[in-house]
């Protein structure tokens, strides 16, 4: 904690100080959003063995001239996948059946011992 924050808390009667950032600035990734989303979208369609890791995506972006950090790419990808997951979660349609309307059968062969 900052000395100024500690001093402020000690001199006041209020001890509940909190800070929440309203908006996360994206200065380095801002102009690269299109490329990052292109890599992530291409990755999404590939089988798991062929997907690029975030480190590999970061290295590809570095080769294209990106000079930001890996952590910025990781944070952006996390938010991107969270947004994509929310879209697919909205597509869920629960199935409700009235009693006796739907049936399930188990066609397994059981041996009955008497």
C-alpha positions as CSV (number, residue, x, y, z in Angstrom):
1,X,0.0,0.0,0.0
2,X,1.0,3.5,-0.6
3,X,2.2,5.6,2.4
4,X,-0.3,8.3,1.4
5,X,-3.1,5.7,1.6
6,X,-2.0,4.5,5.0
7,X,-1.7,8.1,6.2
8,X,-5.2,8.9,4.9
9,X,-6.7,5.9,6.7
10,X,-4.9,6.7,10.0
11,X,-6.0,10.3,10.0
12,X,-9.6,9.6,9.2
13,X,-12.3,7.7,11.1
14,X,-13.3,5.9,7.9
15,X,-11.5,2.6,7.3
16,X,-13.4,1.4,4.3
17,X,-11.4,2.5,1.3
18,X,-11.8,0.8,-2.0
19,X,-10.9,1.4,-5.6
20,X,-12.4,-0.1,-8.7
21,X,-11.2,0.7,-12.1
22,X,-14.1,1.8,-14.3
23,X,-12.5,1.1,-17.6
24,X,-9.4,-0.9,-18.5
25,X,-7.4,1.0,-21.1
26,X,-6.0,-1.1,-24.0
27,X,-3.2,1.2,-25.4
28,X,-1.0,-1.6,-26.8
29,X,-3.7,-4.1,-27.9
30,X,-6.1,-1.5,-29.2
31,X,-4.8,-1.4,-32.8
32,X,-4.1,-5.1,-32.8
33,X,-7.6,-6.2,-31.8
34,X,-8.4,-7.3,-35.3
35,X,-5.4,-9.5,-35.6
36,X,-5.8,-11.0,-32.1
37,X,-9.5,-11.8,-32.8
38,X,-8.5,-13.3,-36.2
39,X,-6.1,-15.7,-34.5
40,X,-8.6,-16.6,-31.7
41,X,-11.4,-17.2,-34.2
42,X,-9.2,-19.4,-36.4
43,X,-8.1,-21.3,-33.2
44,X,-11.7,-21.9,-32.2
45,X,-12.5,-23.9,-35.3
46,X,-9.4,-26.1,-35.1
47,X,-9.2,-29.4,-33.3
48,X,-7.5,-29.1,-29.9
49,X,-4.2,-30.7,-31.1
50,X,-3.9,-28.0,-33.8
51,X,-4.8,-25.0,-31.8
52,X,-2.3,-22.3,-31.2
53,X,-1.4,-21.6,-27.6
54,X,-1.6,-18.0,-26.3
55,X,2.2,-17.9,-26.3
56,X,2.3,-18.9,-29.9
57,X,-0.3,-16.3,-30.8
58,X,1.8,-13.7,-28.9
59,X,4.9,-14.8,-30.9
60,X,3.0,-14.5,-34.2
61,X,1.9,-11.0,-33.2
62,X,5.5,-10.1,-32.3
63,X,6.6,-11.2,-35.7
64,X,4.0,-8.8,-37.2
65,X,5.3,-5.9,-35.1
66,X,3.3,-6.0,-31.9
67,X,5.4,-4.5,-29.1
68,X,3.1,-5.1,-26.1
69,X,3.2,-7.7,-23.4
70,X,2.1,-11.3,-23.4
71,X,-0.1,-10.6,-20.3
72,X,-2.1,-8.1,-22.3
73,X,-2.8,-10.7,-25.0
74,X,-3.8,-13.2,-22.3
75,X,-6.2,-10.8,-20.7
76,X,-7.8,-9.9,-24.0
77,X,-8.2,-13.6,-25.0
78,X,-9.8,-14.3,-21.6
79,X,-12.3,-11.5,-22.1
80,X,-12.9,-12.6,-25.7
81,X,-13.6,-16.2,-24.8
82,X,-15.8,-15.1,-21.9
83,X,-17.9,-13.0,-24.3
84,X,-18.1,-15.9,-26.8
85,X,-19.2,-18.3,-24.0
86,X,-22.0,-15.9,-23.0
87,X,-23.3,-15.9,-26.5
88,X,-23.4,-19.7,-26.7
89,X,-24.9,-19.9,-23.2
90,X,-27.8,-17.8,-24.4
91,X,-28.6,-20.5,-27.0
92,X,-29.4,-23.1,-24.4
93,X,-33.0,-24.2,-24.6
94,X,-34.2,-26.3,-21.7
95,X,-36.6,-29.2,-22.6
96,X,-39.6,-29.6,-20.4
97,X,-42.0,-32.5,-20.7
98,X,-45.3,-33.1,-19.1
99,X,-45.6,-36.3,-17.1
100,X,-46.0,-39.2,-19.4
101,X,-45.2,-37.1,-22.5
102,X,-41.6,-38.4,-23.0
103,X,-40.2,-41.9,-22.2
104,X,-36.7,-43.3,-21.7
105,X,-35.8,-46.9,-22.2
106,X,-32.8,-49.0,-21.2
107,X,-32.4,-51.7,-23.8
108,X,-29.6,-53.5,-21.9
109,X,-29.7,-57.2,-21.4
110,X,-29.7,-58.1,-17.8
111,X,-29.2,-61.6,-16.4
112,X,-31.7,-62.4,-13.7
113,X,-30.5,-64.9,-11.2
114,X,-33.2,-66.8,-9.3
